[in-house]
Amino acid sequence: MKRQKVVRKHKKLDLWMVRVLKFDPKAEPEKWAAYKERNPEAILVKTKPSQRTLERWAYDSVAKTPCGCKVEPDGKCPHGVPSWLIILGFI
Ligand SMILES: [Zn+2]
């Protein structure tokens, strides 16, 4: 089973982070539903962007968020999700 990653907000800190799920959301949709209920902002992600991609985004002044929106490198999308650059502490 491939470990699935999720991006979600820290419960207490105003901080987004990447976490590895301990279950496969496709194989156990009921677990994923329960997880989503506890963490409504959680987004499943395949991979983190590479260092090169992050550098290109910083250079181009256009970055993506885990939900796939395009934002300014230090911005948030309409879903309230910050850019990968912020989440990964690149800026
Ligand atoms: Zn978005």
PDB file of the backbone (N, CA, C, O) and the ligand in Angstrom, with CONECT records:
HET     ZN  A 101       1
ATOM      1  N   MET A   1       0.849  -1.206   0.000  1.00  0.00           N
ATOM      2  CA  MET A   1       0.000   0.000   0.000  1.00  0.00           C
ATOM      3  C   MET A   1       0.877   1.246   0.000  1.00  0.00           C
ATOM      4  O   MET A   1       1.824   1.363   0.777  1.00  0.00           O
ATOM      5  N   LYS A   2       0.542   2.158  -0.876  1.00  0.00           N
ATOM      6  CA  LYS A   2       1.290   3.404  -0.942  1.00  0.00           C
ATOM      7  C   LYS A   2       0.788   4.348   0.143  1.00  0.00           C
ATOM      8  O   LYS A   2      -0.418   4.524   0.315  1.00  0.00           O
ATOM      9  N   ARG A   3       1.708   4.944   0.863  1.00  0.00           N
ATOM     10  CA  ARG A   3       1.324   5.900   1.898  1.00  0.00           C
ATOM     11  C   ARG A   3       0.761   7.159   1.235  1.00  0.00           C
ATOM     12  O   ARG A   3       1.388   7.748   0.355  1.00  0.00           O
ATOM     13  N   GLN A   4      -0.407   7.549   1.667  1.00  0.00           N
ATOM     14  CA  GLN A   4      -1.047   8.743   1.121  1.00  0.00           C
ATOM     15  C   GLN A   4      -0.746   9.936   2.018  1.00  0.00           C
ATOM     16  O   GLN A   4      -0.745   9.842   3.246  1.00  0.00           O
ATOM     17  N   LYS A   5      -0.495  11.042   1.369  1.00  0.00           N
ATOM     18  CA  LYS A   5      -0.221  12.264   2.123  1.00  0.00           C
ATOM     19  C   LYS A   5      -1.436  13.171   2.126  1.00  0.00           C
ATOM     20  O   LYS A   5      -2.265  13.151   1.216  1.00  0.00           O
ATOM     21  N   VAL A   6      -1.507  13.949   3.158  1.00  0.00           N
ATOM     22  CA  VAL A   6      -2.612  14.891   3.282  1.00  0.00           C
ATOM     23  C   VAL A   6      -2.032  16.214   3.777  1.00  0.00           C
ATOM     24  O   VAL A   6      -1.086  16.245   4.564  1.00  0.00           O
ATOM     25  N   VAL A   7      -2.621  17.295   3.298  1.00  0.00           N
ATOM     26  CA  VAL A   7      -2.250  18.619   3.806  1.00  0.00           C
ATOM     27  C   VAL A   7      -3.400  19.099   4.658  1.00  0.00           C
ATOM     28  O   VAL A   7      -4.549  19.127   4.215  1.00  0.00           O
ATOM     29  N   ARG A   8      -3.092  19.474   5.870  1.00  0.00           N
ATOM     30  CA  ARG A   8      -4.170  19.988   6.724  1.00  0.00           C
ATOM     31  C   ARG A   8      -3.630  21.037   7.695  1.00  0.00           C
ATOM     32  O   ARG A   8      -2.426  21.227   7.863  1.00  0.00           O
ATOM     33  N   LYS A   9      -4.579  21.690   8.307  1.00  0.00           N
ATOM     34  CA  LYS A   9      -4.232  22.758   9.228  1.00  0.00           C
ATOM     35  C   LYS A   9      -3.998  22.178  10.616  1.00  0.00           C
ATOM     36  O   LYS A   9      -4.707  21.271  11.051  1.00  0.00           O
ATOM     37  N   HIS A  10      -3.006  22.709  11.296  1.00  0.00           N
ATOM     38  CA  HIS A  10      -2.779  22.325  12.686  1.00  0.00           C
ATOM     39  C   HIS A  10      -3.953  22.808  13.526  1.00  0.00           C
ATOM     40  O   HIS A  10      -4.434  23.930  13.365  1.00  0.00           O
ATOM     41  N   LYS A  11      -4.401  21.944  14.419  1.00  0.00           N
ATOM     42  CA  LYS A  11      -5.609  22.269  15.202  1.00  0.00           C
ATOM     43  C   LYS A  11      -5.466  23.569  15.988  1.00  0.00           C
ATOM     44  O   LYS A  11      -6.379  24.394  16.002  1.00  0.00           O
ATOM     45  N   LYS A  12      -4.327  23.749  16.637  1.00  0.00           N
ATOM     46  CA  LYS A  12      -4.193  24.917  17.517  1.00  0.00           C
ATOM     47  C   LYS A  12      -3.423  26.046  16.860  1.00  0.00           C
ATOM     48  O   LYS A  12      -3.817  27.210  16.941  1.00  0.00           O
ATOM     49  N   LEU A  13      -2.325  25.698  16.211  1.00  0.00           N
ATOM     50  CA  LEU A  13      -1.525  26.730  15.553  1.00  0.00           C
ATOM     51  C   LEU A  13      -2.137  27.054  14.209  1.00  0.00           C
ATOM     52  O   LEU A  13      -2.770  26.201  13.587  1.00  0.00           O
ATOM     53  N   ASP A  14      -1.952  28.282  13.759  1.00  0.00           N
ATOM     54  CA  ASP A  14      -2.453  28.654  12.439  1.00  0.00           C
ATOM     55  C   ASP A  14      -1.401  28.248  11.416  1.00  0.00           C
ATOM     56  O   ASP A  14      -0.747  29.089  10.801  1.00  0.00           O
ATOM     57  N   LEU A  15      -1.258  26.947  11.252  1.00  0.00           N
ATOM     58  CA  LEU A  15      -0.140  26.408  10.493  1.00  0.00           C
ATOM     59  C   LEU A  15      -0.629  25.239   9.653  1.00  0.00           C
ATOM     60  O   LEU A  15      -1.319  24.346  10.146  1.00  0.00           O
ATOM     61  N   TRP A  16      -0.259  25.259   8.364  1.00  0.00           N
ATOM     62  CA  TRP A  16      -0.612  24.134   7.489  1.00  0.00           C
ATOM     63  C   TRP A  16       0.571  23.185   7.425  1.00  0.00           C
ATOM     64  O   TRP A  16       1.725  23.609   7.469  1.00  0.00           O
ATOM     65  N   MET A  17       0.273  21.903   7.322  1.00  0.00           N
ATOM     66  CA  MET A  17       1.376  20.946   7.289  1.00  0.00           C
ATOM     67  C   MET A  17       1.014  19.711   6.485  1.00  0.00           C
ATOM     68  O   MET A  17      -0.157  19.423   6.236  1.00  0.00           O
ATOM     69  N   VAL A  18       2.052  18.992   6.086  1.00  0.00           N
ATOM     70  CA  VAL A  18       1.876  17.755   5.325  1.00  0.00           C
ATOM     71  C   VAL A  18       1.971  16.594   6.309  1.00  0.00           C
ATOM     72  O   VAL A  18       2.904  16.520   7.108  1.00  0.00           O
ATOM     73  N   ARG A  19       1.008  15.700   6.244  1.00  0.00           N
ATOM     74  CA  ARG A  19       0.990  14.538   7.120  1.00  0.00           C
ATOM     75  C   ARG A  19       0.821  13.273   6.270  1.00  0.00           C
ATOM     76  O   ARG A  19       0.219  13.304   5.197  1.00  0.00           O
ATOM     77  N   VAL A  20       1.358  12.180   6.767  1.00  0.00           N
ATOM     78  CA  VAL A  20       1.157  10.893   6.095  1.00  0.00           C
ATOM     79  C   VAL A  20      -0.017  10.197   6.764  1.00  0.00           C
ATOM     80  O   VAL A  20      -0.061  10.059   7.986  1.00  0.00           O
ATOM     81  N   LEU A  21      -0.967   9.762   5.944  1.00  0.00           N
ATOM     82  CA  LEU A  21      -2.121   9.059   6.496  1.00  0.00           C
ATOM     83  C   LEU A  21      -1.741   7.631   6.860  1.00  0.00           C
ATOM     84  O   LEU A  21      -0.923   7.006   6.184  1.00  0.00           O
ATOM     85  N   LYS A  22      -2.333   7.123   7.922  1.00  0.00           N
ATOM     86  CA  LYS A  22      -2.028   5.758   8.352  1.00  0.00           C
ATOM     87  C   LYS A  22      -2.968   4.744   7.699  1.00  0.00           C
ATOM     88  O   LYS A  22      -2.947   3.560   8.033  1.00  0.00           O
ATOM     89  N   PHE A  23      -3.789   5.221   6.766  1.00  0.00           N
ATOM     90  CA  PHE A  23      -4.698   4.302   6.066  1.00  0.00           C
ATOM     91  C   PHE A  23      -4.804   4.754   4.617  1.00  0.00           C
ATOM     92  O   PHE A  23      -4.414   5.867   4.267  1.00  0.00           O
ATOM     93  N   ASP A  24      -5.340   3.869   3.782  1.00  0.00           N
ATOM     94  CA  ASP A  24      -5.530   4.204   2.374  1.00  0.00           C
ATOM     95  C   ASP A  24      -6.964   4.714   2.177  1.00  0.00           C
ATOM     96  O   ASP A  24      -7.916   3.947   2.318  1.00  0.00           O
ATOM     97  N   PRO A  25      -7.121   6.004   1.853  1.00  0.00           N
ATOM     98  CA  PRO A  25      -8.464   6.574   1.762  1.00  0.00           C
ATOM     99  C   PRO A  25      -9.343   5.915   0.699  1.00  0.00           C
ATOM    100  O   PRO A  25     -10.569   5.933   0.807  1.00  0.00           O
ATOM    101  N   LYS A  26      -8.715   5.332  -0.332  1.00  0.00           N
ATOM    102  CA  LYS A  26      -9.516   4.667  -1.373  1.00  0.00           C
ATOM    103  C   LYS A  26     -10.008   3.318  -0.872  1.00  0.00           C
ATOM    104  O   LYS A  26     -11.143   2.921  -1.136  1.00  0.00           O
ATOM    105  N   ALA A  27      -9.139   2.615  -0.143  1.00  0.00           N
ATOM    106  CA  ALA A  27      -9.516   1.290   0.358  1.00  0.00           C
ATOM    107  C   ALA A  27     -10.464   1.398   1.547  1.00  0.00           C
ATOM    108  O   ALA A  27     -11.293   0.517   1.775  1.00  0.00           O
ATOM    109  N   GLU A  28     -10.331   2.495   2.304  1.00  0.00           N
ATOM    110  CA  GLU A  28     -11.160   2.662   3.494  1.00  0.00           C
ATOM    111  C   GLU A  28     -11.838   4.026   3.485  1.00  0.00           C
ATOM    112  O   GLU A  28     -11.509   4.908   4.277  1.00  0.00           O
ATOM    113  N   PRO A  29     -12.807   4.179   2.557  1.00  0.00           N
ATOM    114  CA  PRO A  29     -13.458   5.498   2.417  1.00  0.00           C
ATOM    115  C   PRO A  29     -14.150   5.963   3.695  1.00  0.00           C
ATOM    116  O   PRO A  29     -14.270   7.164   3.935  1.00  0.00           O
ATOM    117  N   GLU A  30     -14.604   5.019   4.515  1.00  0.00           N
ATOM    118  CA  GLU A  30     -15.306   5.420   5.748  1.00  0.00           C
ATOM    119  C   GLU A  30     -14.319   6.063   6.725  1.00  0.00           C
ATOM    120  O   GLU A  30     -14.686   6.973   7.468  1.00  0.00           O
ATOM    121  N   LYS A  31     -13.064   5.590   6.724  1.00  0.00           N
ATOM    122  CA  LYS A  31     -12.041   6.212   7.573  1.00  0.00           C
ATOM    123  C   LYS A  31     -11.721   7.614   7.083  1.00  0.00           C
ATOM    124  O   LYS A  31     -11.539   8.542   7.871  1.00  0.00           O
ATOM    125  N   TRP A  32     -11.655   7.747   5.755  1.00  0.00           N
ATOM    126  CA  TRP A  32     -11.380   9.058   5.177  1.00  0.00           C
ATOM    127  C   TRP A  32     -12.517  10.033   5.483  1.00  0.00           C
ATOM    128  O   TRP A  32     -12.272  11.203   5.777  1.00  0.00           O
ATOM    129  N   ALA A  33     -13.752   9.555   5.416  1.00  0.00           N
ATOM    130  CA  ALA A  33     -14.915  10.399   5.730  1.00  0.00           C
ATOM    131  C   ALA A  33     -14.835  10.876   7.178  1.00  0.00           C
ATOM    132  O   ALA A  33     -15.109  12.041   7.466  1.00  0.00           O
ATOM    133  N   ALA A  34     -14.460   9.972   8.093  1.00  0.00           N
ATOM    134  CA  ALA A  34     -14.339  10.342   9.500  1.00  0.00           C
ATOM    135  C   ALA A  34     -13.202  11.351   9.688  1.00  0.00           C
ATOM    136  O   ALA A  34     -13.317  12.296  10.468  1.00  0.00           O
ATOM    137  N   TYR A  35     -12.106  11.133   8.960  1.00  0.00           N
ATOM    138  CA  TYR A  35     -10.959  12.042   9.033  1.00  0.00           C
ATOM    139  C   TYR A  35     -11.359  13.431   8.547  1.00  0.00           C
ATOM    140  O   TYR A  35     -11.012  14.443   9.157  1.00  0.00           O
ATOM    141  N   LYS A  36     -12.108  13.460   7.419  1.00  0.00           N
ATOM    142  CA  LYS A  36     -12.550  14.736   6.839  1.00  0.00           C
ATOM    143  C   LYS A  36     -13.501  15.468   7.781  1.00  0.00           C
ATOM    144  O   LYS A  36     -13.540  16.698   7.817  1.00  0.00           O
ATOM    145  N   GLU A  37     -14.263  14.691   8.538  1.00  0.00           N
ATOM    146  CA  GLU A  37     -15.180  15.319   9.466  1.00  0.00           C
ATOM    147  C   GLU A  37     -14.397  16.025  10.587  1.00  0.00           C
ATOM    148  O   GLU A  37     -14.757  17.115  11.029  1.00  0.00           O
ATOM    149  N   ARG A  38     -13.317  15.366  11.027  1.00  0.00           N
ATOM    150  CA  ARG A  38     -12.479  15.970  12.075  1.00  0.00           C
ATOM    151  C   ARG A  38     -11.605  17.093  11.518  1.00  0.00           C
ATOM    152  O   ARG A  38     -11.306  18.063  12.215  1.00  0.00           O
ATOM    153  N   ASN A  39     -11.199  16.949  10.250  1.00  0.00           N
ATOM    154  CA  ASN A  39     -10.323  17.951   9.605  1.00  0.00           C
ATOM    155  C   ASN A  39     -10.927  18.359   8.262  1.00  0.00           C
ATOM    156  O   ASN A  39     -10.486  17.902   7.208  1.00  0.00           O
ATOM    157  N   PRO A  40     -11.948  19.230   8.315  1.00  0.00           N
ATOM    158  CA  PRO A  40     -12.684  19.547   7.081  1.00  0.00           C
ATOM    159  C   PRO A  40     -11.805  20.162   5.989  1.00  0.00           C
ATOM    160  O   PRO A  40     -12.133  20.081   4.805  1.00  0.00           O
ATOM    161  N   GLU A  41     -10.699  20.770   6.388  1.00  0.00           N
ATOM    162  CA  GLU A  41      -9.848  21.444   5.390  1.00  0.00           C
ATOM    163  C   GLU A  41      -8.813  20.513   4.783  1.00  0.00           C
ATOM    164  O   GLU A  41      -8.033  20.928   3.926  1.00  0.00           O
ATOM    165  N   ALA A  42      -8.796  19.260   5.219  1.00  0.00           N
ATOM    166  CA  ALA A  42      -7.762  18.319   4.755  1.00  0.00           C
ATOM    167  C   ALA A  42      -7.847  18.065   3.246  1.00  0.00           C
ATOM    168  O   ALA A  42      -8.933  17.882   2.695  1.00  0.00           O
ATOM    169  N   ILE A  43      -6.696  18.057   2.599  1.00  0.00           N
ATOM    170  CA  ILE A  43      -6.616  17.840   1.151  1.00  0.00           C
ATOM    171  C   ILE A  43      -5.646  16.697   0.892  1.00  0.00           C
ATOM    172  O   ILE A  43      -4.513  16.710   1.373  1.00  0.00           O
ATOM    173  N   LEU A  44      -6.096  15.715   0.134  1.00  0.00           N
ATOM    174  CA  LEU A  44      -5.203  14.618  -0.245  1.00  0.00           C
ATOM    175  C   LEU A  44      -4.237  15.109  -1.305  1.00  0.00           C
ATOM    176  O   LEU A  44      -4.656  15.775  -2.252  1.00  0.00           O
ATOM    177  N   VAL A  45      -2.975  14.805  -1.174  1.00  0.00           N
ATOM    178  CA  VAL A  45      -1.992  15.200  -2.178  1.00  0.00           C
ATOM    179  C   VAL A  45      -1.144  13.994  -2.563  1.00  0.00           C
ATOM    180  O   VAL A  45      -0.867  13.124  -1.737  1.00  0.00           O
ATOM    181  N   LYS A  46      -0.737  13.955  -3.832  1.00  0.00           N
ATOM    182  CA  LYS A  46       0.090  12.849  -4.287  1.00  0.00           C
ATOM    183  C   LYS A  46       1.529  13.036  -3.814  1.00  0.00           C
ATOM    184  O   LYS A  46       2.120  12.149  -3.197  1.00  0.00           O
ATOM    185  N   THR A  47       2.071  14.200  -4.115  1.00  0.00           N
ATOM    186  CA  THR A  47       3.451  14.483  -3.730  1.00  0.00           C
ATOM    187  C   THR A  47       3.575  15.950  -3.348  1.00  0.00           C
ATOM    188  O   THR A  47       2.713  16.778  -3.645  1.00  0.00           O
ATOM    189  N   LYS A  48       4.667  16.228  -2.688  1.00  0.00           N
ATOM    190  CA  LYS A  48       5.012  17.630  -2.467  1.00  0.00           C
ATOM    191  C   LYS A  48       5.722  18.131  -3.708  1.00  0.00           C
ATOM    192  O   LYS A  48       6.396  17.352  -4.382  1.00  0.00           O
ATOM    193  N   PRO A  49       5.591  19.415  -4.028  1.00  0.00           N
ATOM    194  CA  PRO A  49       6.353  19.940  -5.168  1.00  0.00           C
ATOM    195  C   PRO A  49       7.859  19.844  -4.891  1.00  0.00           C
ATOM    196  O   PRO A  49       8.301  19.943  -3.746  1.00  0.00           O
ATOM    197  N   SER A  50       8.618  19.652  -5.944  1.00  0.00           N
ATOM    198  CA  SER A  50      10.069  19.532  -5.787  1.00  0.00           C
ATOM    199  C   SER A  50      10.685  20.885  -5.473  1.00  0.00           C
ATOM    200  O   SER A  50      10.064  21.932  -5.656  1.00  0.00           O
ATOM    201  N   GLN A  51      11.902  20.836  -5.003  1.00  0.00           N
ATOM    202  CA  GLN A  51      12.652  22.057  -4.716  1.00  0.00           C
ATOM    203  C   GLN A  51      12.730  22.942  -5.960  1.00  0.00           C
ATOM    204  O   GLN A  51      12.586  24.162  -5.875  1.00  0.00           O
ATOM    205  N   ARG A  52      12.959  22.316  -7.110  1.00  0.00           N
ATOM    206  CA  ARG A  52      13.056  23.073  -8.377  1.00  0.00           C
ATOM    207  C   ARG A  52      11.755  23.779  -8.693  1.00  0.00           C
ATOM    208  O   ARG A  52      11.742  24.942  -9.096  1.00  0.00           O
ATOM    209  N   THR A  53      10.653  23.055  -8.503  1.00  0.00           N
ATOM    210  CA  THR A  53       9.338  23.651  -8.762  1.00  0.00           C
ATOM    211  C   THR A  53       9.102  24.834  -7.830  1.00  0.00           C
ATOM    212  O   THR A  53       8.615  25.878  -8.263  1.00  0.00           O
ATOM    213  N   LEU A  54       9.441  24.678  -6.565  1.00  0.00           N
ATOM    214  CA  LEU A  54       9.259  25.766  -5.598  1.00  0.00           C
ATOM    215  C   LEU A  54      10.075  26.991  -6.007  1.00  0.00           C
ATOM    216  O   LEU A  54       9.606  28.126  -5.929  1.00  0.00           O
ATOM    217  N   GLU A  55      11.304  26.733  -6.444  1.00  0.00           N
ATOM    218  CA  GLU A  55      12.162  27.851  -6.867  1.00  0.00           C
ATOM    219  C   GLU A  55      11.588  28.552  -8.085  1.00  0.00           C
ATOM    220  O   GLU A  55      11.625  29.778  -8.188  1.00  0.00           O
ATOM    221  N   ARG A  56      11.049  27.746  -9.021  1.00  0.00           N
ATOM    222  CA  ARG A  56      10.464  28.346 -10.225  1.00  0.00           C
ATOM    223  C   ARG A  56       9.260  29.208  -9.853  1.00  0.00           C
ATOM    224  O   ARG A  56       9.096  30.314 -10.367  1.00  0.00           O
ATOM    225  N   TRP A  57       8.418  28.691  -8.955  1.00  0.00           N
ATOM    226  CA  TRP A  57       7.241  29.450  -8.525  1.00  0.00           C
ATOM    227  C   TRP A  57       7.653  30.761  -7.873  1.00  0.00           C
ATOM    228  O   TRP A  57       7.064  31.808  -8.144  1.00  0.00           O
ATOM    229  N   ALA A  58       8.655  30.704  -7.022  1.00  0.00           N
ATOM    230  CA  ALA A  58       9.112  31.920  -6.341  1.00  0.00           C
ATOM    231  C   ALA A  58       9.607  32.926  -7.379  1.00  0.00           C
ATOM    232  O   ALA A  58       9.364  34.128  -7.270  1.00  0.00           O
ATOM    233  N   TYR A  59      10.308  32.406  -8.387  1.00  0.00           N
ATOM    234  CA  TYR A  59      10.868  33.258  -9.434  1.00  0.00           C
ATOM    235  C   TYR A  59       9.767  33.855 -10.310  1.00  0.00           C
ATOM    236  O   TYR A  59       9.813  35.035 -10.659  1.00  0.00           O
ATOM    237  N   ASP A  60       8.778  33.030 -10.663  1.00  0.00           N
ATOM    238  CA  ASP A  60       7.688  33.467 -11.544  1.00  0.00           C
ATOM    239  C   ASP A  60       6.611  34.277 -10.827  1.00  0.00           C
ATOM    240  O   ASP A  60       5.746  34.878 -11.464  1.00  0.00           O
ATOM    241  N   SER A  61       6.673  34.285  -9.487  1.00  0.00           N
ATOM    242  CA  SER A  61       5.650  34.961  -8.681  1.00  0.00           C
ATOM    243  C   SER A  61       4.251  34.373  -8.882  1.00  0.00           C
ATOM    244  O   SER A  61       3.248  35.062  -8.693  1.00  0.00           O
ATOM    245  N   VAL A  62       4.191  33.096  -9.265  1.00  0.00           N
ATOM    246  CA  VAL A  62       2.915  32.370  -9.329  1.00  0.00           C
ATOM    247  C   VAL A  62       3.154  31.008  -8.704  1.00  0.00           C
ATOM    248  O   VAL A  62       4.047  30.274  -9.127  1.00  0.00           O
ATOM    249  N   ALA A  63       2.369  30.674  -7.713  1.00  0.00           N
ATOM    250  CA  ALA A  63       2.543  29.377  -7.055  1.00  0.00           C
ATOM    251  C   ALA A  63       1.212  28.643  -7.004  1.00  0.00           C
ATOM    252  O   ALA A  63       0.152  29.240  -7.191  1.00  0.00           O
ATOM    253  N   LYS A  64       1.279  27.346  -6.750  1.00  0.00           N
ATOM    254  CA  LYS A  64       0.050  26.576  -6.609  1.00  0.00           C
ATOM    255  C   LYS A  64      -0.194  26.247  -5.144  1.00  0.00           C
ATOM    256  O   LYS A  64       0.715  26.241  -4.314  1.00  0.00           O
ATOM    257  N   THR A  65      -1.451  25.977  -4.868  1.00  0.00           N
ATOM    258  CA  THR A  65      -1.834  25.500  -3.540  1.00  0.00           C
ATOM    259  C   THR A  65      -2.104  23.999  -3.642  1.00  0.00           C
ATOM    260  O   THR A  65      -2.245  23.476  -4.747  1.00  0.00           O
ATOM    261  N   PRO A  66      -2.178  23.297  -2.505  1.00  0.00           N
ATOM    262  CA  PRO A  66      -2.484  21.859  -2.566  1.00  0.00           C
ATOM    263  C   PRO A  66      -3.828  21.556  -3.231  1.00  0.00           C
ATOM    264  O   PRO A  66      -4.021  20.451  -3.738  1.00  0.00           O
ATOM    265  N   CYS A  67      -4.757  22.512  -3.240  1.00  0.00           N
ATOM    266  CA  CYS A  67      -6.046  22.252  -3.892  1.00  0.00           C
ATOM    267  C   CYS A  67      -5.983  22.550  -5.386  1.00  0.00           C
ATOM    268  O   CYS A  67      -6.977  22.380  -6.093  1.00  0.00           O
ATOM    269  N   GLY A  68      -4.814  22.999  -5.877  1.00  0.00           N
ATOM    270  CA  GLY A  68      -4.634  23.180  -7.316  1.00  0.00           C
ATOM    271  C   GLY A  68      -4.854  24.593  -7.813  1.00  0.00           C
ATOM    272  O   GLY A  68      -4.757  24.849  -9.013  1.00  0.00           O
ATOM    273  N   CYS A  69      -5.151  25.515  -6.907  1.00  0.00           N
ATOM    274  CA  CYS A  69      -5.364  26.905  -7.309  1.00  0.00           C
ATOM    275  C   CYS A  69      -4.017  27.587  -7.553  1.00  0.00           C
ATOM    276  O   CYS A  69      -2.993  27.192  -6.994  1.00  0.00           O
ATOM    277  N   LYS A  70      -4.040  28.610  -8.391  1.00  0.00           N
ATOM    278  CA  LYS A  70      -2.843  29.423  -8.611  1.00  0.00           C
ATOM    279  C   LYS A  70      -2.971  30.700  -7.803  1.00  0.00           C
ATOM    280  O   LYS A  70      -3.984  31.396  -7.865  1.00  0.00           O
ATOM    281  N   VAL A  71      -1.931  30.994  -7.046  1.00  0.00           N
ATOM    282  CA  VAL A  71      -1.945  32.178  -6.184  1.00  0.00           C
ATOM    283  C   VAL A  71      -0.581  32.859  -6.244  1.00  0.00           C
ATOM    284  O   VAL A  71       0.362  32.340  -6.842  1.00  0.00           O
ATOM    285  N   GLU A  72      -0.493  34.030  -5.614  1.00  0.00           N
ATOM    286  CA  GLU A  72       0.810  34.652  -5.444  1.00  0.00           C
ATOM    287  C   GLU A  72       1.596  33.796  -4.456  1.00  0.00           C
ATOM    288  O   GLU A  72       1.003  33.132  -3.606  1.00  0.00           O
ATOM    289  N   PRO A  73       2.936  33.805  -4.560  1.00  0.00           N
ATOM    290  CA  PRO A  73       3.729  32.929  -3.687  1.00  0.00           C
ATOM    291  C   PRO A  73       3.398  33.057  -2.206  1.00  0.00           C
ATOM    292  O   PRO A  73       3.465  32.072  -1.470  1.00  0.00           O
ATOM    293  N   ASP A  74       3.041  34.265  -1.758  1.00  0.00           N
ATOM    294  CA  ASP A  74       2.734  34.436  -0.337  1.00  0.00           C
ATOM    295  C   ASP A  74       1.234  34.568  -0.097  1.00  0.00           C
ATOM    296  O   ASP A  74       0.804  35.102   0.925  1.00  0.00           O
ATOM    297  N   GLY A  75       0.440  34.075  -1.054  1.00  0.00           N
ATOM    298  CA  GLY A  75      -1.008  34.260  -0.958  1.00  0.00           C
ATOM    299  C   GLY A  75      -1.788  33.013  -0.586  1.00  0.00           C
ATOM    300  O   GLY A  75      -1.239  31.920  -0.444  1.00  0.00           O
ATOM    301  N   LYS A  76      -3.093  33.217  -0.433  1.00  0.00           N
ATOM    302  CA  LYS A  76      -4.030  32.136  -0.167  1.00  0.00           C
ATOM    303  C   LYS A  76      -5.054  32.119  -1.294  1.00  0.00           C
ATOM    304  O   LYS A  76      -5.332  33.152  -1.902  1.00  0.00           O
ATOM    305  N   CYS A  77      -5.611  30.948  -1.569  1.00  0.00           N
ATOM    306  CA  CYS A  77      -6.630  30.833  -2.616  1.00  0.00           C
ATOM    307  C   CYS A  77      -8.014  31.092  -2.016  1.00  0.00           C
ATOM    308  O   CYS A  77      -8.149  31.248  -0.803  1.00  0.00           O
ATOM    309  N   PRO A  78      -9.046  31.138  -2.877  1.00  0.00           N
ATOM    310  CA  PRO A  78     -10.409  31.387  -2.349  1.00  0.00           C
ATOM    311  C   PRO A  78     -10.875  30.331  -1.346  1.00  0.00           C
ATOM    312  O   PRO A  78     -11.811  30.574  -0.584  1.00  0.00           O
ATOM    313  N   HIS A  79     -10.229  29.158  -1.340  1.00  0.00           N
ATOM    314  CA  HIS A  79     -10.594  28.118  -0.365  1.00  0.00           C
ATOM    315  C   HIS A  79      -9.888  28.324   0.978  1.00  0.00           C
ATOM    316  O   HIS A  79     -10.072  27.548   1.916  1.00  0.00           O
ATOM    317  N   GLY A  80      -9.071  29.393   1.054  1.00  0.00           N
ATOM    318  CA  GLY A  80      -8.366  29.653   2.314  1.00  0.00           C
ATOM    319  C   GLY A  80      -7.096  28.850   2.476  1.00  0.00           C
ATOM    320  O   GLY A  80      -6.523  28.798   3.564  1.00  0.00           O
ATOM    321  N   VAL A  81      -6.647  28.216   1.385  1.00  0.00           N
ATOM    322  CA  VAL A  81      -5.452  27.377   1.463  1.00  0.00           C
ATOM    323  C   VAL A  81      -4.236  28.172   0.991  1.00  0.00           C
ATOM    324  O   VAL A  81      -4.263  28.740  -0.101  1.00  0.00           O
ATOM    325  N   PRO A  82      -3.180  28.222   1.785  1.00  0.00           N
ATOM    326  CA  PRO A  82      -1.985  28.966   1.374  1.00  0.00           C
ATOM    327  C   PRO A  82      -1.194  28.226   0.295  1.00  0.00           C
ATOM    328  O   PRO A  82      -1.389  27.032   0.068  1.00  0.00           O
ATOM    329  N   SER A  83      -0.313  28.951  -0.354  1.00  0.00           N
ATOM    330  CA  SER A  83       0.521  28.346  -1.399  1.00  0.00           C
ATOM    331  C   SER A  83       1.458  27.306  -0.790  1.00  0.00           C
ATOM    332  O   SER A  83       1.751  27.334   0.406  1.00  0.00           O
ATOM    333  N   TRP A  84       1.922  26.389  -1.637  1.00  0.00           N
ATOM    334  CA  TRP A  84       2.882  25.381  -1.194  1.00  0.00           C
ATOM    335  C   TRP A  84       4.138  26.034  -0.616  1.00  0.00           C
ATOM    336  O   TRP A  84       4.752  25.500   0.307  1.00  0.00           O
ATOM    337  N   LEU A  85       4.512  27.183  -1.160  1.00  0.00           N
ATOM    338  CA  LEU A  85       5.712  27.879  -0.679  1.00  0.00           C
ATOM    339  C   LEU A  85       5.590  28.225   0.796  1.00  0.00           C
ATOM    340  O   LEU A  85       6.559  28.128   1.549  1.00  0.00           O
ATOM    341  N   ILE A  86       4.386  28.631   1.203  1.00  0.00           N
ATOM    342  CA  ILE A  86       4.157  28.956   2.619  1.00  0.00           C
ATOM    343  C   ILE A  86       4.126  27.679   3.442  1.00  0.00           C
ATOM    344  O   ILE A  86       4.771  27.591   4.487  1.00  0.00           O
ATOM    345  N   ILE A  87       3.380  26.692   2.972  1.00  0.00           N
ATOM    346  CA  ILE A  87       3.209  25.445   3.736  1.00  0.00           C
ATOM    347  C   ILE A  87       4.551  24.764   4.006  1.00  0.00           C
ATOM    348  O   ILE A  87       4.790  24.246   5.096  1.00  0.00           O
ATOM    349  N   LEU A  88       5.414  24.774   3.000  1.00  0.00           N
ATOM    350  CA  LEU A  88       6.690  24.081   3.153  1.00  0.00           C
ATOM    351  C   LEU A  88       7.783  24.986   3.739  1.00  0.00           C
ATOM    352  O   LEU A  88       8.947  24.593   3.820  1.00  0.00           O
ATOM    353  N   GLY A  89       7.394  26.198   4.142  1.00  0.00           N
ATOM    354  CA  GLY A  89       8.340  27.078   4.795  1.00  0.00           C
ATOM    355  C   GLY A  89       9.387  27.653   3.862  1.00  0.00           C
ATOM    356  O   GLY A  89      10.468  28.055   4.293  1.00  0.00           O
ATOM    357  N   PHE A  90       9.049  27.688   2.550  1.00  0.00           N
ATOM    358  CA  PHE A  90      10.015  28.180   1.572  1.00  0.00           C
ATOM    359  C   PHE A  90      10.128  29.698   1.643  1.00  0.00           C
ATOM    360  O   PHE A  90      11.185  30.264   1.364  1.00  0.00           O
ATOM    361  N   ILE A  91       9.041  30.347   2.013  1.00  0.00           N
ATOM    362  CA  ILE A  91       9.078  31.812   2.176  1.00  0.00           C
ATOM    363  C   ILE A  91       8.534  32.175   3.547  1.00  0.00           C
ATOM    364  O   ILE A  91       8.473  33.354   3.895  1.00  0.00           O
TER     365      ILE A  91
HETATM  366 ZN    ZN A 101      -8.078  26.517  -3.688  1.00  0.00          ZN2+
END
